[in-house]
Structures are given as structure tokens and as C-alpha cells.
Amino acid sequence: MGVIFCYQALLLALFIASFVALTTAVVPFKVVTSIDNTLPDGQELNVHCKSGDDDLGAQVIPNGGHYEWSFKVNVWATTLFFCSFNCKEGSGTFDIYRASRDIIRCEDKCNWKAAQDGVHGFNKDNQDDFLYKWEAPQAKA
């Protein structure tokens, strides 16, 4: 009985050690996400980013300005940050970091640029590979 218990305890310890090593090697890892304001005519960009756990607050990015934050992807690789954007060109709420898409697409550095036609995403090779188009600005009453 004692030998079987020791064998089971050893297997359990090996399983736990393997799980911990695997999850810390794969996820969580640190990601830096940034938004650059490249809008025309000197426009400011209003941005408000959130995840299920964090509210980064409202930000005003000046024309030519840059905003970035970092975070760790969770063990299940379900991390999501979405941002609401507002400028003269239009508005929208977009998934700026979605682990299921971005772990491979941009790895540990996800860059976005707000431009006249929308918000452009850049992959790990710094290629413009994603576009969220602006929703039309709301008419003022």
C-alpha cells in the first residue's frame, strides 16, 4: 500500500510541475499595445480602453501622439482589450487586443494607428494587416 501511494504522489507532483512549467513558458506573457494618432488636420483622438478586469480610463491622444499600455495574457489565452474611439472622422468600438487573434498576429507588441479611414493594425512584421473602418459621425441636433 505504501509503495502505490508513493508512486501516485510522485506522478501527481510530476504532473503539477509539468503544468506549471508549461503554463509559465507559454502564457502568461507580457504584451505591449500601442495606439498612434495619425489623423489629418491636427485632430485629437479620444480613446477609452477596457478589458474584463481593467478600465484604462479616457485618454486624449494629441495629433502625432502615442498611447501604450502593457498587460499579461491570461493562462487560458482569452485576454481581450477593446477601445472606444471618437474623432471628427467617425467613431467605433473595436477589439484592439484579442488573444485568440493576436498571439500569433502580433505576438508581444501590437501596434495600431488611427487614420482618416479608420484604425489600422500592424502585425509582428510591422505590416498593415487589419482595418476597422470608422462609423459615420453622429449628426448634432
Secondary structure, 3 states (H helix, E strand, C coil): CHHHHHHHHHHHHHHHHHHHHHHHHHCCCEEEEEEEECCCCCCCEEEEEEECCCEEEEEEECCCCEEEEEEECCCCCCCEEEEEEEECCEEEEEEEEEHHHHHHHCCCEEEEEEECCEEEEECCCCCEEEEEECECCCCCC
